[in-house]
Amino acid sequence: MKTIRFAVVGLGAMGLAHAKTLLSGIVEEAELTAVVSRNETHIAQLRACPGGEAVRAFDSIAQLAESGVCDAVLIATPHRLHVAQTLEAFDAGLAVLLEKPTGVYTAEVRALNEAADRCGLAFGAMFNQRTNPLYRRMHDLVASGELGQIRRTSLIITDWFRAQSYYDSGAWRATWKQDGGGVLLNQAPHNLDLWQWICGMPSRVHAFCGLGRWHDIEVEDDVTAYVEYANGATGTFVACTGEAPGTNRFEISMDGGQLVCEQGHLTLSRTSVPVGSFLREYPGGYGKPDVSVQEIAPQEENPMHAGVIRAFARHMLYGEPMIADGREGLASLMLANAMLLSSFTGETIALPMDEANDARYAQMLADRAANSRKRAFRPIEMDLGKSF
């Protein structure tokens, strides 16, 4: 069977997890041939895994490219490095599967997407939540139009809990200078991506972001946002890393019913007639449409990260669709940037962000990065089972 030879760039918590996935053989279309890392401890951990002893290690993408031992790179480095390393890989003729976020501000990601268009190489984003069969079913139901127009959306994701030790585990974490943001850039890109992938992009947003509200960090760890859509629908988004046990609930109200995905369960409530028609025509005052309720069970396993890697490899081998094209990373990043810009300025921000707001946000981020404080670094053994 043909395989795509992968190199993982960055052997932090996620990079090691991806490398181990590739070594496990679960993705038959892909193999791990190399890593780019200077962390000898993590390289040793990888080489201790079955099959890991044959993996070559390089100090840079340039050295990797010269070796000719891979066809694609999976980049899992700190956020500020994503754009530059992707461009370097493209220049070297390597396809790129990029961890979220694809960058830290919209202007640089627009430029990255243009580079991807020019080079013609495969470019994917690690939006593994899109492999969840329940979210895929939500996407299909909304896209089909059978439940009518969206009237309201609500996404609450407050079970991304992180202890202070998580932030202290890397000097780059939770800093404007190296991380580029907090929960909106680190954890919630997955949820922002799902929100816009399923419901579409809103037309404007107003947000309130708490900077270091619950942790000793300088970036946002608590976010509440209100959005409006072009059809008049409204929505709310709440994310936090300082609440426990937290809530994970995605609710979409439409003219023909409601979808609620919460804690791994998807419920579809269908109204007997469209809500808009009933409220205009019902003569009895207090009545409601009859409702049928159905719990939708997943029809297949959720392959998570392995599913994204497999689809990316099959795209390169056979031209099949990816889970998420890398260019789609701009949408979730734009939502994050617009929320922070709104919080910084107190303004409601129009979407898509225009060139002026792109530049305003980039400058505000640069100003904060210039004054970013140096953080303590206390390495810990990450519990990867609780990290995503």
N, C-alpha and C positions, 0 to 999 in steps of 0.2 A: 504493500500500500504506500502511496506517495505521502510524504509528510513535509510539513513546514518546519524548518529549523529556527527555533526561537533563542534569543538572548534576553535575559531579564536585566534591565538597567535599574540598579538600586536594590539593595538587600536589607531594607528595613522590614518592619512587620508585614506589610502587604507584599513587598517584593519576595521575601522568603516564602510566603504562602503561595504566591503564583509559581515560584520555582518548584516547590514541592508538588503542586498540582501537575505541572508538566512532567516531572520525574515519575509520578505515580502511574503513568500510562493510561489514565482515565480518558485522556483526549488522544485517540488513536491517530488523528491527523496531524499531531504536533509532537515535537521532541525538544528538549532543552539541551543545547550544545554549549552555551556560554553564559556568563554573567559579567556585568560591569559593576565592580565594587572595589573599594579599598578597605573594607571592613574584614580583616582576616578572621575574626571570630565567627562572623556570619558565613563567610566562605567555608570555613571548617565545618560549621553545622550542616551546610548544604552537602558538602562532600561526604559527610557521614551517612547521608541518606542512601538507600539502595539506588545505584546508578549514578550517584552524585560524584563519584571519584573521577569520572570521565569528563566532567564539565570543565571547560576552560574559563579562566578568570582574567579579565582585562581591567586596566586602570581607566580607560576612556572609550568613548564611542569611536573615536578615530582609530585607536588600536584594534578595536573589534572589527571595524570595517575593513581594515587592511588584511585581517586574517582570512576573510572569506568563509567563516564557519557558520554564518547564519543568514537567513532570508528576511527575518523580521525581528523587531525589538518590542518588548513589553516594558514600557517605562513606568516605574513606580518610585519616583524620587520626590523630594519636597516640591511643593507646588510651583515655586518660583523658577524651578529648572525645567518645567514641562515644555514650554514653548521653544526655548533655545535647543534643548536636546532633541525634540522632534524635528526641528529644522535641520539640525546636524545629521540626523539619521536619514532624512529625505535626501539631503545633498550627497550622502554616501550610497544612495540607491536602496535603502532598506525600508520596508513597510513598517508601520508603527501602530501598535495597539497601546493606547494611552490611558493611564489611570485618571480618574476624575480628581479635580476639575481639569479641563483642557488648558486652562491658564488662569490668571488671577484678575485680569481686567479685559473688557470687551475689545478694546482697540488692538491688543496683541493677538487675541484669538481670531479676530477678523483677518489679520495679516497671515496668521497660521493657516486659516482655511484657504486663503488665496494661494499660498504656497502649495497646499495639498492639491488644489485644482491644477496648478502648473505642472507638478511633478508626475501626476498620474499614478502614484503608488497607493496601495491599500492603506487606509487610515481609519482606525476604529476607536471607539471610546468604551471604557470598562463600566458601562451602566448595567451592572448585573441584576438590578431589581427588575429590569424588563424581561428577564427569563422566568419570573414568577408566573405560573399559569393563571393565578387569580387576577393579577394586574393585566395580563394579556387578554383575559376575558373581558375585563372592564374596558380596555381599549377597544376591543372589537364591538362590544355592545354600543358604546358611545359613537364610534365611527360609522356604524351601520345606519344610524338615524332612527332605529325602530322605537327608541324611547323619547324621541323628539328633542327639542332644544334644551340645552343646559339652562337652568334657572339659578342655581347656586352651587358652589363648590366649597368644601372645607377639608383641609388636610392638617391634622395635628400629629406631630411626630416629636414627642417629648420623652421617648424611651431610648434616646441616644445618650444615655447617662455616661459621664466620664468623671472619674475621681481626679483630684489634683495631681496625683502621681502620674496619670496618663500625660498630662501636659508637661510635667517636669521630666518625662522620659526622653525628650529630645529638645535640644536648645533652640531648634527651629520652630517647634510647635507653638501655636497661638501667639505668633508675633506678626506684626504688619510687615516687617522687613523680609521674613523668609517664608512664612505661611500664607500671608496675604489676606487673612481673614480667620474667622472662627467657625462656628457651626455651619454657616452658610457655604463655606468653602471646603470644609473638611468632611462633615458627615452628611449634611442635607442636600448636596448636589444630587444624590440618588432620588430624594423625594421631590425636589424641584423638577428634576427631569421627568419623573413619572407624572407629576401634576400637569406639566405643559404637553407631554406626549399624549396623555389621555384626554385632557380638557382643552388643549390649545393655549396659545399665549394670551394673557390678558392685555387690555389696551392701556391700563395705567395702574400704578401701585403707590400706596402710602404705607410706610412701615416705621416701627419703633424697635430699635435694636439696643439691648442692654450690653454694654461693654464691660466685661469682667464682673457681671452682676453676681455670679455664684462662685467664681473661681478667681485665683490670683493670676489673671491674664489681662492683656490689653485689648483683646479682640472680642467680638460678640459671642456670648454663650446663651443668649435668650432673645428670641425674635417673635414679634407679632406683626403680621402684615394684612392689609386689606387691599383687594384688587377689584377692578371692574373690567368686564369683557365688552367687546364691540356690540353684542346683541342686547346689552343691558343687564346681563347676569352679573352677579357679584361673587366674591370668594374671600376666604380667609386662609392664612397659613401661619401656623405656630410651630416653632422649633426650639428645643432647649437641651442642653447637656447637663443641667443641674437639678433635674426632677427625678424622683423615683417613687413608685414603680414606673411612672410615665404612661403615656397614651400613644397608641399607634392606630390612628383612625383616618380613613379616607372616605369622604361622603360626597356623592354627586346627586343633586336633585334635578330631575328633568321633567318635561311636560308629561311624560308617560310613566313616571315612577321614580324610584330612587335606588342607587347602588351604595352599599356600605361595606367597606372592607376594614375589618378590625381584628387585630391579633390573630391573623391567619384564617379568618372566616369571611366569605363574601356572601352577602345577602342581596337579592334582587326583589324589590317590592314593585309590582306593576299595578297601575290604576286601571280600572275598567274603561274609563274614558280619559282623554287628555285633561290635565288639571286646568289648563286655560279655558277649555270649552265648558267644563263643569262649573267653574266659578262664575262664568258669564251667564250661564243658562239655567242653573239649578234654582227653582223657585222657593225652596223650603227654608232658606236662611242658614241653618246650622248643619246641613248635611255634608258629607264627604264622599268622594268616589269610592266604590268598593275596591279593595286591594287584595291581590293574591301575593303571597310571600313564598319565595323559593331560596333555599340555600344552595349555592353553586359550589360543588366540590371540585377540587383540582383533578384533571383527567390524566396528568402526567407528573413525574417528578420535577422538582425545580433544580436545574443543573448549576445555577448560580455562576460563579466565575468560570468554571470549566465550560459551561455552555457558551459564554461569550468568546472564549478562546477557540472552541471548536468551530463556531460559526465564522469567526475571522479566518481561521485556517482554511475552511471550506470555501470561503469567498476567494481566497488567493488561489486555491487549487481548481475550483470548478465554477467560480463566478456566482455562487449562491449569496443570498442577502446576509449582511452582518446583523447582529443584534442592534447595534447603534453605530452609524457612521460617525466618525470623529467630528465632522462639521456640525453635527447636532448638539455638540457640547456648548456651542455659543448660547443656545436658548436658556439653559439652566443657569449659566454664568451671568447672563444678562439680568435674569430675575434677581440673583444674589446681589449684583452690583447696584441695580436699581433700588433694592431694599435698603442697602447701606447708604446710598446717595440720598434717599429720602430721609433716612434717620439723621444723617449728618446735617442736612439743610432744612428739614421740616417741610419740604415740598412734596407734592404729589408728582411722580415721575411718569411721563408718557412712555409707552412701549410700542414698537421697539425703540430703544434708546437711539437718539440721533448722534451725529458726530460731535456736537457741542457737549452733550452730556457724557459721551464716551471720554472726551478730553477732561471734563470737569472731574469725573470720578478718578481717572488716572492720576491727575494732579493731587487730589485729596489723599489718595492712597500713597503716593510718593512722599507727601508731606508727613504722613503718619509713619511711614517706613523710616524716614530720616531721623525721627525722634523715637524710634523703637528701642525699648530697653532690653538690655542683655538679660537673658533668663538663666536660672540655675539649671544644671543638667544632672539628673539622677537616673542612670540607666536602670531599667527593670526588665524582668522577663514577662513579655506581653502574653496575656491570655487571649490567643487569637480566636478562640471559640466565642468570645464576647465582643469582638472588635468590629464585626460587620453583620 
